Amino acid sequence: MTDISSKDINELKEYMTSIGEKPFRARQVYKWLHQNLSTDFSEMSDLSKALRQKLSEEAYITVLEPIDVQISKEDETRKYLFRLPDDNLVESVLMKYKFGLSVCISSQVGCRMGCAFCASGIDGLLRGLTPGEMLGQIEAIQRDIFREAAVTVPKSDSEEYSRNRISHVVVMGTGEPLDNYDNLLSFIRMLTDENGLHVSQRNLTVSTCGIVPRIKELAEKKLEITLALSLHAPTQEKRRKLMPVANKYDIHEAVDAMKEYQEKTGRRVTFEYSLIKGVNDTDEDARELSELLWTGAHINLIPVNPVKERSFAAPTREAAIDFQRKLEKFRINVTIRREMGQDIDGACGQLRRRHLER
């Protein structure tokens, strides 16, 4: 059986030709899958009955099953736990901002990076997600939103449709996206295709722990996506204690690769920095961080989410603001990430792990 949900337009044209159909059928099928959010070939009403039957016998649509949804009472953030076709589990998060709806998705089942403060990698990596499984997280959430808002598809230009449409995507959930590089690139092509969800590349952020060769390779693609580096420490010594990837790629290599990405793409990069009380939030840390980065660099401070398997704790809000001000004195642009979904399983990988432990 062919995973038709993971094929971009050109791959779908080749597939249609291989089963004796005209290439233009690919665009029709693609729109049904990724714009109309169809979950069954029988819904594709502008295809012949014979073609629908052929597709149902030879291909399948990746549909993720939501088995748990947690909704924050504080800010309406939703955390979804999805079952994949092979029964593995992945998490996704829906966040509501003034600028629109944003979804954070996973790129792998588990993670091999082993960052000390993260629940995602505790059990290691099982496998990378297919492009269809990455898209499937967004599409399942979008169907949920449209159903609740009574918005009908096919796509319309109504105000109701626009208000309830997912406009921003972050690949920052479970997994290391650049460790699933080819599938990530396919996902980006498909996510931004005008025949599908059509999310702007400028509204897509990909977060990496710092796989230097892939960062450089991605820079050559000249995409318009935002790249974020999970930095989390101001020195190589401290980063090695928190992030095993630093044993392979020196912190200066990773920062230089990000600067190269910014110069080649014209897109400002972001440095993610999980603030951990007593670990990386001192005056010396602020000074060393300013020496590591360049003037005008952008840092996103993230008070660490407590994970029961780890002993790390977040600093107080006042301490986080104090750290922000220290960095700003060194002419570093700093934001403190808005803490969302704090009353649900907030840390990446927590909800999945809780279900696996049952």
Stockholm file with secondary structure:
# STOCKHOLM 1.0

chainA/1-358         MTDISSKDINELKEYMTSIGEKPFRARQVYKWLHQNLSTDFSEMSDLSKALRQKLSEEAYITVLEPIDVQISKEDETRKYLFRLPDDNLVESVLMKYKFGLSVCISSQVGCRMGCAFCASGIDGLLRGLTPGEMLGQIEAIQRDIFREAAVTVPKSDSEEYSRNRISHVVVMGTGEPLDNYDNLLSFIRMLTDENGLHVSQRNLTVSTCGIVPRIKELAEKKLEITLALSLHAPTQEKRRKLMPVANKYDIHEAVDAMKEYQEKTGRRVTFEYSLIKGVNDTDEDARELSELLWTGAHINLIPVNPVKERSFAAPTREAAIDFQRKLEKFRINVTIRREMGQDIDGACGQLRRRHLER
#=GR chainA/1-358 SS CEEGGGCCHHHHHHHHHHTTCCTTHHHHHHHHHHTSCCCSGGGCTTSCHHHHHHHHHHEECCCCEEEEEEECTTTCCEEEEEECTTSCEEEEEEEEETTEEEEEECSEEECSSCCTTCSTTTTCEEEECCHHHHHHHHHHHHHHHHHHHTCCSSCCCCHHHHHTSEEEEEECSSSCGGGGHHHHHHHHHHHHCTTTTCCCGGGEEEEESCCHHHHHHHHHTTCCCEEEEECCCSSHHHHHHHCGGGGTSCHHHHHHHHHHHHHHHCCCCEEEEEECTTTSCSHHHHHHHHHHSCTTCEEEEEECCCCTTSCCCCCCHHHHHHHHHHHHHTTCEEEECCCCCTTSCCSTTHHHHHHHTC
#=GC SS_cons         CEEGGGCCHHHHHHHHHHTTCCTTHHHHHHHHHHTSCCCSGGGCTTSCHHHHHHHHHHEECCCCEEEEEEECTTTCCEEEEEECTTSCEEEEEEEEETTEEEEEECSEEECSSCCTTCSTTTTCEEEECCHHHHHHHHHHHHHHHHHHHTCCSSCCCCHHHHHTSEEEEEECSSSCGGGGHHHHHHHHHHHHCTTTTCCCGGGEEEEESCCHHHHHHHHHTTCCCEEEEECCCSSHHHHHHHCGGGGTSCHHHHHHHHHHHHHHHCCCCEEEEEECTTTSCSHHHHHHHHHHSCTTCEEEEEECCCCTTSCCCCCCHHHHHHHHHHHHHTTCEEEECCCCCTTSCCSTTHHHHHHHTC
//
